[in-house]
Amino acid sequence: MPYTNEEGGLLNNFAREPKIYQAEPPTEGQKRTYVLLGIAATALVVGLILVAFFVSKSS
C-alpha cells in the first residue's frame, strides 16, 4: 500500500490507481448487435405504451 510519512510521524494512505488502457472501437458484429438491441428496446417501449393506452381506453 503506498503511503507517505509526514512531519510528526503521520501516515497518509493513497488509493492504488487502476491500470489505464486504450478503449477499442466496436467490431462490425458488435455494432450489429447494438442496432438489434436498440430496435428490440424501442419495440418493447412502444408496445408497453400501446398496451397502457388501450387498457386505459377500455375502462
N, C-alpha and C positions, 0 to 999 in steps of 0.2 A: 504494500500500500504506500503510495507516495505521500510524504509529509515533509513539512519544513519545521525547523526549530526557530522560534523567535526569541527575542530578548526576555529574560526571566524564565526560560525553560518551557514556555508554552509550545504545544504542538498544534499545527494546523494540518488537517487531513484534506486531501483533494480527491474528487471522484476520478476513477480511471476513464480516460477518454476512449470512445469506441474507434475501431479502425474505420477509416474513411475510404470509400470505393466509388468508382465512376459507375453511374447507372447506365444500363444498356437499353437501347430503344427496343420496343416490342417487335417480334417477328411477324411475318405475314399471318401465320396461324393464330397468334395471339390477337392480332388486330381483328381477324375474322370472328374470333370468339367474343371479343368485346362488342362488336356490332350485333351479333346474335343475342347476347345477354341484354343489350340495350333495347332491342326490339321486343324481347320477351318481357322485360320490365315495363315497357310502355304499354304493351298489350294487357298486362296484368292491371296496371293502374286504370286504364280506360275501361276495362271490364268491371272493375270494382265501382267505378263512378257510375257506369250504366246500371249495374245491379242496384246501387243505392237510389238512383233516380227512379227506376221502375218500381221498387219497393215503396218508396215514398208516395208515388202516384197511385198505387193500388189501395192504399189505406183510406 
